[in-house]
Amino acid sequence: MRETYKDFDATELFCSRCKRAVPVKKRLILILPEGEKYNYKCVYCGASIGDKMVTQQRNIKVTLR
């Protein structure tokens, strides 16, 4: 069996302010029990133009003292 892609990252998205496809910066904004939430921002005007939730199964143990 061929291995399939599990995760993609955007390199360009359409920015409604710039009115064209632009390069984006990916920034981690939240770490949740369900996964990590990322935000994509336009490199020219800084507008938020997308987001992404990456879910992974992890065995996380939290110890409170």
PyMOL Python script that loads the backbone (N, CA, C, O; Angstrom):
from pymol import cmd

cmd.read_pdbstr("""\
ATOM      1  N   MET A   1       0.830  -1.191   0.000  1.00  0.00           N
ATOM      2  CA  MET A   1       0.000   0.000   0.000  1.00  0.00           C
ATOM      3  C   MET A   1       0.867   1.244   0.000  1.00  0.00           C
ATOM      4  O   MET A   1       1.928   1.279   0.623  1.00  0.00           O
ATOM      5  N   ARG A   2       0.405   2.261  -0.703  1.00  0.00           N
ATOM      6  CA  ARG A   2       1.125   3.525  -0.740  1.00  0.00           C
ATOM      7  C   ARG A   2       0.789   4.363   0.479  1.00  0.00           C
ATOM      8  O   ARG A   2      -0.344   4.378   0.961  1.00  0.00           O
ATOM      9  N   GLU A   3       1.792   5.048   0.955  1.00  0.00           N
ATOM     10  CA  GLU A   3       1.583   5.936   2.100  1.00  0.00           C
ATOM     11  C   GLU A   3       0.860   7.202   1.619  1.00  0.00           C
ATOM     12  O   GLU A   3       1.173   7.735   0.554  1.00  0.00           O
ATOM     13  N   THR A   4      -0.095   7.670   2.401  1.00  0.00           N
ATOM     14  CA  THR A   4      -0.843   8.867   2.029  1.00  0.00           C
ATOM     15  C   THR A   4      -0.378  10.055   2.854  1.00  0.00           C
ATOM     16  O   THR A   4       0.214   9.902   3.922  1.00  0.00           O
ATOM     17  N   TYR A   5      -0.659  11.238   2.334  1.00  0.00           N
ATOM     18  CA  TYR A   5      -0.316  12.457   3.063  1.00  0.00           C
ATOM     19  C   TYR A   5      -1.257  12.623   4.238  1.00  0.00           C
ATOM     20  O   TYR A   5      -2.457  12.371   4.123  1.00  0.00           O
ATOM     21  N   LYS A   6      -0.723  13.039   5.351  1.00  0.00           N
ATOM     22  CA  LYS A   6      -1.535  13.210   6.548  1.00  0.00           C
ATOM     23  C   LYS A   6      -1.756  14.669   6.895  1.00  0.00           C
ATOM     24  O   LYS A   6      -2.714  14.998   7.594  1.00  0.00           O
ATOM     25  N   ASP A   7      -0.886  15.552   6.418  1.00  0.00           N
ATOM     26  CA  ASP A   7      -0.973  16.946   6.813  1.00  0.00           C
ATOM     27  C   ASP A   7      -0.410  17.845   5.711  1.00  0.00           C
ATOM     28  O   ASP A   7       0.647  17.556   5.150  1.00  0.00           O
ATOM     29  N   PHE A   8      -1.116  18.928   5.406  1.00  0.00           N
ATOM     30  CA  PHE A   8      -0.664  19.907   4.441  1.00  0.00           C
ATOM     31  C   PHE A   8      -0.584  21.269   5.101  1.00  0.00           C
ATOM     32  O   PHE A   8      -1.369  21.574   5.998  1.00  0.00           O
ATOM     33  N   ASP A   9       0.353  22.084   4.667  1.00  0.00           N
ATOM     34  CA  ASP A   9       0.457  23.461   5.114  1.00  0.00           C
ATOM     35  C   ASP A   9       0.270  24.375   3.913  1.00  0.00           C
ATOM     36  O   ASP A   9       0.818  24.123   2.840  1.00  0.00           O
ATOM     37  N   ALA A  10      -0.503  25.433   4.095  1.00  0.00           N
ATOM     38  CA  ALA A  10      -0.717  26.396   3.024  1.00  0.00           C
ATOM     39  C   ALA A  10       0.516  27.276   2.885  1.00  0.00           C
ATOM     40  O   ALA A  10       1.108  27.683   3.885  1.00  0.00           O
ATOM     41  N   THR A  11       0.902  27.569   1.654  1.00  0.00           N
ATOM     42  CA  THR A  11       1.988  28.515   1.410  1.00  0.00           C
ATOM     43  C   THR A  11       1.438  29.822   0.860  1.00  0.00           C
ATOM     44  O   THR A  11       2.034  30.880   1.061  1.00  0.00           O
ATOM     45  N   GLU A  12       0.293  29.757   0.161  1.00  0.00           N
ATOM     46  CA  GLU A  12      -0.383  30.943  -0.350  1.00  0.00           C
ATOM     47  C   GLU A  12      -1.886  30.772  -0.196  1.00  0.00           C
ATOM     48  O   GLU A  12      -2.426  29.687  -0.415  1.00  0.00           O
ATOM     49  N   LEU A  13      -2.555  31.859   0.184  1.00  0.00           N
ATOM     50  CA  LEU A  13      -4.011  31.889   0.281  1.00  0.00           C
ATOM     51  C   LEU A  13      -4.511  33.215  -0.278  1.00  0.00           C
ATOM     52  O   LEU A  13      -3.737  34.164  -0.408  1.00  0.00           O
ATOM     53  N   PHE A  14      -5.810  33.289  -0.611  1.00  0.00           N
ATOM     54  CA  PHE A  14      -6.383  34.530  -1.118  1.00  0.00           C
ATOM     55  C   PHE A  14      -6.644  35.496   0.035  1.00  0.00           C
ATOM     56  O   PHE A  14      -7.281  35.134   1.024  1.00  0.00           O
ATOM     57  N   CYS A  15      -6.147  36.724  -0.099  1.00  0.00           N
ATOM     58  CA  CYS A  15      -6.362  37.769   0.900  1.00  0.00           C
ATOM     59  C   CYS A  15      -7.422  38.727   0.362  1.00  0.00           C
ATOM     60  O   CYS A  15      -7.268  39.280  -0.727  1.00  0.00           O
ATOM     61  N   SER A  16      -8.492  38.921   1.121  1.00  0.00           N
ATOM     62  CA  SER A  16      -9.575  39.797   0.658  1.00  0.00           C
ATOM     63  C   SER A  16      -9.173  41.272   0.695  1.00  0.00           C
ATOM     64  O   SER A  16      -9.730  42.079  -0.049  1.00  0.00           O
ATOM     65  N   ARG A  17      -8.225  41.629   1.538  1.00  0.00           N
ATOM     66  CA  ARG A  17      -7.743  43.024   1.560  1.00  0.00           C
ATOM     67  C   ARG A  17      -6.839  43.321   0.372  1.00  0.00           C
ATOM     68  O   ARG A  17      -6.981  44.358  -0.276  1.00  0.00           O
ATOM     69  N   CYS A  18      -5.912  42.413   0.085  1.00  0.00           N
ATOM     70  CA  CYS A  18      -4.965  42.614  -1.015  1.00  0.00           C
ATOM     71  C   CYS A  18      -5.558  42.242  -2.376  1.00  0.00           C
ATOM     72  O   CYS A  18      -5.019  42.611  -3.420  1.00  0.00           O
ATOM     73  N   LYS A  19      -6.678  41.506  -2.354  1.00  0.00           N
ATOM     74  CA  LYS A  19      -7.397  41.090  -3.569  1.00  0.00           C
ATOM     75  C   LYS A  19      -6.569  40.185  -4.481  1.00  0.00           C
ATOM     76  O   LYS A  19      -6.665  40.260  -5.706  1.00  0.00           O
ATOM     77  N   ARG A  20      -5.751  39.328  -3.857  1.00  0.00           N
ATOM     78  CA  ARG A  20      -4.947  38.377  -4.638  1.00  0.00           C
ATOM     79  C   ARG A  20      -4.426  37.274  -3.727  1.00  0.00           C
ATOM     80  O   ARG A  20      -4.516  37.369  -2.503  1.00  0.00           O
ATOM     81  N   ALA A  21      -3.882  36.234  -4.335  1.00  0.00           N
ATOM     82  CA  ALA A  21      -3.242  35.168  -3.565  1.00  0.00           C
ATOM     83  C   ALA A  21      -1.906  35.687  -3.055  1.00  0.00           C
ATOM     84  O   ALA A  21      -1.125  36.261  -3.814  1.00  0.00           O
ATOM     85  N   VAL A  22      -1.647  35.485  -1.775  1.00  0.00           N
ATOM     86  CA  VAL A  22      -0.435  36.022  -1.147  1.00  0.00           C
ATOM     87  C   VAL A  22       0.238  34.946  -0.307  1.00  0.00           C
ATOM     88  O   VAL A  22      -0.419  34.005   0.138  1.00  0.00           O
ATOM     89  N   PRO A  23       1.544  35.077  -0.087  1.00  0.00           N
ATOM     90  CA  PRO A  23       2.214  34.170   0.847  1.00  0.00           C
ATOM     91  C   PRO A  23       1.663  34.386   2.255  1.00  0.00           C
ATOM     92  O   PRO A  23       1.232  35.484   2.605  1.00  0.00           O
ATOM     93  N   VAL A  24       1.684  33.330   3.048  1.00  0.00           N
ATOM     94  CA  VAL A  24       1.136  33.420   4.402  1.00  0.00           C
ATOM     95  C   VAL A  24       2.160  32.988   5.438  1.00  0.00           C
ATOM     96  O   VAL A  24       3.089  32.237   5.142  1.00  0.00           O
ATOM     97  N   LYS A  25       1.972  33.478   6.663  1.00  0.00           N
ATOM     98  CA  LYS A  25       2.740  33.031   7.814  1.00  0.00           C
ATOM     99  C   LYS A  25       1.815  32.183   8.671  1.00  0.00           C
ATOM    100  O   LYS A  25       0.680  32.574   8.944  1.00  0.00           O
ATOM    101  N   LYS A  26       2.294  31.039   9.089  1.00  0.00           N
ATOM    102  CA  LYS A  26       1.521  30.137   9.943  1.00  0.00           C
ATOM    103  C   LYS A  26       1.965  30.358  11.385  1.00  0.00           C
ATOM    104  O   LYS A  26       3.158  30.333  11.686  1.00  0.00           O
ATOM    105  N   ARG A  27       0.989  30.575  12.276  1.00  0.00           N
ATOM    106  CA  ARG A  27       1.305  30.854  13.673  1.00  0.00           C
ATOM    107  C   ARG A  27       0.449  29.978  14.580  1.00  0.00           C
ATOM    108  O   ARG A  27      -0.766  29.890  14.399  1.00  0.00           O
ATOM    109  N   LEU A  28       1.077  29.336  15.547  1.00  0.00           N
ATOM    110  CA  LEU A  28       0.368  28.539  16.548  1.00  0.00           C
ATOM    111  C   LEU A  28      -0.346  29.488  17.500  1.00  0.00           C
ATOM    112  O   LEU A  28       0.278  30.367  18.094  1.00  0.00           O
ATOM    113  N   ILE A  29      -1.680  29.303  17.646  1.00  0.00           N
ATOM    114  CA  ILE A  29      -2.415  30.199  18.538  1.00  0.00           C
ATOM    115  C   ILE A  29      -2.971  29.494  19.774  1.00  0.00           C
ATOM    116  O   ILE A  29      -3.129  30.129  20.817  1.00  0.00           O
ATOM    117  N   LEU A  30      -3.271  28.197  19.683  1.00  0.00           N
ATOM    118  CA  LEU A  30      -3.818  27.473  20.828  1.00  0.00           C
ATOM    119  C   LEU A  30      -3.319  26.035  20.840  1.00  0.00           C
ATOM    120  O   LEU A  30      -3.156  25.409  19.793  1.00  0.00           O
ATOM    121  N   ILE A  31      -3.083  25.530  22.032  1.00  0.00           N
ATOM    122  CA  ILE A  31      -2.814  24.101  22.208  1.00  0.00           C
ATOM    123  C   ILE A  31      -3.963  23.570  23.054  1.00  0.00           C
ATOM    124  O   ILE A  31      -4.115  23.937  24.219  1.00  0.00           O
ATOM    125  N   LEU A  32      -4.756  22.716  22.462  1.00  0.00           N
ATOM    126  CA  LEU A  32      -5.946  22.165  23.105  1.00  0.00           C
ATOM    127  C   LEU A  32      -5.788  20.665  23.295  1.00  0.00           C
ATOM    128  O   LEU A  32      -4.923  20.054  22.666  1.00  0.00           O
ATOM    129  N   PRO A  33      -6.608  20.059  24.151  1.00  0.00           N
ATOM    130  CA  PRO A  33      -6.551  18.590  24.291  1.00  0.00           C
ATOM    131  C   PRO A  33      -6.864  17.881  22.966  1.00  0.00           C
ATOM    132  O   PRO A  33      -6.377  16.776  22.727  1.00  0.00           O
ATOM    133  N   GLU A  34      -7.671  18.507  22.108  1.00  0.00           N
ATOM    134  CA  GLU A  34      -8.033  17.890  20.822  1.00  0.00           C
ATOM    135  C   GLU A  34      -6.941  18.047  19.782  1.00  0.00           C
ATOM    136  O   GLU A  34      -6.904  17.291  18.811  1.00  0.00           O
ATOM    137  N   GLY A  35      -6.043  19.020  19.964  1.00  0.00           N
ATOM    138  CA  GLY A  35      -4.988  19.262  18.981  1.00  0.00           C
ATOM    139  C   GLY A  35      -4.479  20.689  19.065  1.00  0.00           C
ATOM    140  O   GLY A  35      -4.680  21.380  20.064  1.00  0.00           O
ATOM    141  N   GLU A  36      -3.817  21.120  18.002  1.00  0.00           N
ATOM    142  CA  GLU A  36      -3.234  22.450  17.952  1.00  0.00           C
ATOM    143  C   GLU A  36      -3.941  23.290  16.899  1.00  0.00           C
ATOM    144  O   GLU A  36      -4.225  22.808  15.803  1.00  0.00           O
ATOM    145  N   LYS A  37      -4.226  24.551  17.231  1.00  0.00           N
ATOM    146  CA  LYS A  37      -4.906  25.447  16.301  1.00  0.00           C
ATOM    147  C   LYS A  37      -3.904  26.472  15.790  1.00  0.00           C
ATOM    148  O   LYS A  37      -3.220  27.135  16.568  1.00  0.00           O
ATOM    149  N   TYR A  38      -3.830  26.589  14.464  1.00  0.00           N
ATOM    150  CA  TYR A  38      -2.925  27.511  13.802  1.00  0.00           C
ATOM    151  C   TYR A  38      -3.725  28.573  13.062  1.00  0.00           C
ATOM    152  O   TYR A  38      -4.871  28.348  12.673  1.00  0.00           O
ATOM    153  N   ASN A  39      -3.098  29.744  12.871  1.00  0.00           N
ATOM    154  CA  ASN A  39      -3.715  30.834  12.134  1.00  0.00           C
ATOM    155  C   ASN A  39      -2.784  31.210  10.991  1.00  0.00           C
ATOM    156  O   ASN A  39      -1.564  31.245  11.159  1.00  0.00           O
ATOM    157  N   TYR A  40      -3.369  31.494   9.818  1.00  0.00           N
ATOM    158  CA  TYR A  40      -2.605  31.951   8.666  1.00  0.00           C
ATOM    159  C   TYR A  40      -2.831  33.443   8.484  1.00  0.00           C
ATOM    160  O   TYR A  40      -3.974  33.899   8.454  1.00  0.00           O
ATOM    161  N   LYS A  41      -1.727  34.222   8.360  1.00  0.00           N
ATOM    162  CA  LYS A  41      -1.803  35.665   8.177  1.00  0.00           C
ATOM    163  C   LYS A  41      -1.114  36.066   6.886  1.00  0.00           C
ATOM    164  O   LYS A  41      -0.109  35.472   6.495  1.00  0.00           O
ATOM    165  N   CYS A  42      -1.669  37.094   6.218  1.00  0.00           N
ATOM    166  CA  CYS A  42      -1.085  37.659   5.010  1.00  0.00           C
ATOM    167  C   CYS A  42       0.250  38.315   5.371  1.00  0.00           C
ATOM    168  O   CYS A  42       0.327  39.046   6.358  1.00  0.00           O
ATOM    169  N   VAL A  43       1.302  38.062   4.584  1.00  0.00           N
ATOM    170  CA  VAL A  43       2.606  38.643   4.884  1.00  0.00           C
ATOM    171  C   VAL A  43       2.657  40.136   4.535  1.00  0.00           C
ATOM    172  O   VAL A  43       3.536  40.849   5.019  1.00  0.00           O
ATOM    173  N   TYR A  44       1.730  40.613   3.703  1.00  0.00           N
ATOM    174  CA  TYR A  44       1.751  42.019   3.289  1.00  0.00           C
ATOM    175  C   TYR A  44       0.945  42.917   4.226  1.00  0.00           C
ATOM    176  O   TYR A  44       1.460  43.935   4.689  1.00  0.00           O
ATOM    177  N   CYS A  45      -0.291  42.567   4.509  1.00  0.00           N
ATOM    178  CA  CYS A  45      -1.150  43.451   5.309  1.00  0.00           C
ATOM    179  C   CYS A  45      -1.415  42.927   6.720  1.00  0.00           C
ATOM    180  O   CYS A  45      -1.939  43.667   7.553  1.00  0.00           O
ATOM    181  N   GLY A  46      -1.068  41.672   7.010  1.00  0.00           N
ATOM    182  CA  GLY A  46      -1.252  41.112   8.343  1.00  0.00           C
ATOM    183  C   GLY A  46      -2.649  40.614   8.642  1.00  0.00           C
ATOM    184  O   GLY A  46      -2.936  40.237   9.778  1.00  0.00           O
ATOM    185  N   ALA A  47      -3.530  40.603   7.647  1.00  0.00           N
ATOM    186  CA  ALA A  47      -4.897  40.136   7.858  1.00  0.00           C
ATOM    187  C   ALA A  47      -4.920  38.630   8.114  1.00  0.00           C
ATOM    188  O   ALA A  47      -4.151  37.876   7.519  1.00  0.00           O
ATOM    189  N   SER A  48      -5.806  38.209   9.001  1.00  0.00           N
ATOM    190  CA  SER A  48      -6.013  36.792   9.253  1.00  0.00           C
ATOM    191  C   SER A  48      -6.836  36.235   8.099  1.00  0.00           C
ATOM    192  O   SER A  48      -7.960  36.680   7.869  1.00  0.00           O
ATOM    193  N   ILE A  49      -6.287  35.265   7.372  1.00  0.00           N
ATOM    194  CA  ILE A  49      -6.988  34.769   6.189  1.00  0.00           C
ATOM    195  C   ILE A  49      -7.276  33.271   6.229  1.00  0.00           C
ATOM    196  O   ILE A  49      -7.715  32.699   5.232  1.00  0.00           O
ATOM    197  N   GLY A  50      -7.038  32.646   7.349  1.00  0.00           N
ATOM    198  CA  GLY A  50      -7.378  31.235   7.458  1.00  0.00           C
ATOM    199  C   GLY A  50      -6.900  30.658   8.767  1.00  0.00           C
ATOM    200  O   GLY A  50      -6.089  31.259   9.472  1.00  0.00           O
ATOM    201  N   ASP A  51      -7.416  29.473   9.088  1.00  0.00           N
ATOM    202  CA  ASP A  51      -6.936  28.769  10.257  1.00  0.00           C
ATOM    203  C   ASP A  51      -6.964  27.280   9.990  1.00  0.00           C
ATOM    204  O   ASP A  51      -7.545  26.809   9.012  1.00  0.00           O
ATOM    205  N   LYS A  52      -6.320  26.551  10.887  1.00  0.00           N
ATOM    206  CA  LYS A  52      -6.172  25.117  10.704  1.00  0.00           C
ATOM    207  C   LYS A  52      -6.108  24.450  12.070  1.00  0.00           C
ATOM    208  O   LYS A  52      -5.453  24.951  12.984  1.00  0.00           O
ATOM    209  N   MET A  53      -6.783  23.334  12.202  1.00  0.00           N
ATOM    210  CA  MET A  53      -6.749  22.545  13.435  1.00  0.00           C
ATOM    211  C   MET A  53      -6.032  21.236  13.114  1.00  0.00           C
ATOM    212  O   MET A  53      -6.459  20.493  12.230  1.00  0.00           O
ATOM    213  N   VAL A  54      -4.960  20.960  13.820  1.00  0.00           N
ATOM    214  CA  VAL A  54      -4.192  19.726  13.631  1.00  0.00           C
ATOM    215  C   VAL A  54      -4.479  18.829  14.822  1.00  0.00           C
ATOM    216  O   VAL A  54      -4.142  19.157  15.960  1.00  0.00           O
ATOM    217  N   THR A  55      -5.099  17.706  14.551  1.00  0.00           N
ATOM    218  CA  THR A  55      -5.423  16.769  15.624  1.00  0.00           C
ATOM    219  C   THR A  55      -4.500  15.566  15.532  1.00  0.00           C
ATOM    220  O   THR A  55      -4.280  15.000  14.461  1.00  0.00           O
ATOM    221  N   GLN A  56      -3.970  15.198  16.681  1.00  0.00           N
ATOM    222  CA  GLN A  56      -3.100  14.040  16.770  1.00  0.00           C
ATOM    223  C   GLN A  56      -3.454  13.300  18.040  1.00  0.00           C
ATOM    224  O   GLN A  56      -3.796  13.908  19.054  1.00  0.00           O
ATOM    225  N   GLN A  57      -3.371  12.000  17.977  1.00  0.00           N
ATOM    226  CA  GLN A  57      -3.612  11.226  19.184  1.00  0.00           C
ATOM    227  C   GLN A  57      -2.317  11.163  19.976  1.00  0.00           C
ATOM    228  O   GLN A  57      -1.300  10.648  19.512  1.00  0.00           O
ATOM    229  N   ARG A  58      -2.386  11.697  21.169  1.00  0.00           N
ATOM    230  CA  ARG A  58      -1.211  11.709  22.036  1.00  0.00           C
ATOM    231  C   ARG A  58      -1.614  11.192  23.401  1.00  0.00           C
ATOM    232  O   ARG A  58      -2.763  11.320  23.825  1.00  0.00           O
ATOM    233  N   ASN A  59      -0.667  10.619  24.061  1.00  0.00           N
ATOM    234  CA  ASN A  59      -0.875  10.201  25.443  1.00  0.00           C
ATOM    235  C   ASN A  59      -0.241  11.263  26.330  1.00  0.00           C
ATOM    236  O   ASN A  59       0.958  11.222  26.604  1.00  0.00           O
ATOM    237  N   ILE A  60      -1.051  12.207  26.774  1.00  0.00           N
ATOM    238  CA  ILE A  60      -0.570  13.297  27.605  1.00  0.00           C
ATOM    239  C   ILE A  60      -1.007  13.057  29.035  1.00  0.00           C
ATOM    240  O   ILE A  60      -2.176  12.787  29.310  1.00  0.00           O
ATOM    241  N   LYS A  61      -0.054  13.161  29.934  1.00  0.00           N
ATOM    242  CA  LYS A  61      -0.355  13.036  31.350  1.00  0.00           C
ATOM    243  C   LYS A  61      -0.084  14.380  32.011  1.00  0.00           C
ATOM    244  O   LYS A  61       0.971  14.979  31.803  1.00  0.00           O
ATOM    245  N   VAL A  62      -1.029  14.847  32.800  1.00  0.00           N
ATOM    246  CA  VAL A  62      -0.861  16.100  33.505  1.00  0.00           C
ATOM    247  C   VAL A  62      -0.844  15.777  34.994  1.00  0.00           C
ATOM    248  O   VAL A  62      -1.739  15.103  35.505  1.00  0.00           O
ATOM    249  N   THR A  63       0.174  16.262  35.675  1.00  0.00           N
ATOM    250  CA  THR A  63       0.314  16.038  37.101  1.00  0.00           C
ATOM    251  C   THR A  63       0.236  17.387  37.796  1.00  0.00           C
ATOM    252  O   THR A  63       1.025  18.289  37.514  1.00  0.00           O
ATOM    253  N   LEU A  64      -0.728  17.519  38.713  1.00  0.00           N
ATOM    254  CA  LEU A  64      -0.884  18.754  39.482  1.00  0.00           C
ATOM    255  C   LEU A  64      -0.418  18.499  40.899  1.00  0.00           C
ATOM    256  O   LEU A  64      -0.700  17.451  41.480  1.00  0.00           O
ATOM    257  N   ARG A  65       0.292  19.457  41.447  1.00  0.00           N
ATOM    258  CA  ARG A  65       0.786  19.313  42.820  1.00  0.00           C
ATOM    259  C   ARG A  65       0.167  20.346  43.684  1.00  0.00           C
ATOM    260  O   ARG A  65       0.449  20.400  44.881  1.00  0.00           O
TER     261      ARG A  65
END
""", "prot")
cmd.dss("prot")
cmd.show_as("cartoon", "prot")
cmd.util.cbc("prot")
cmd.orient("prot")
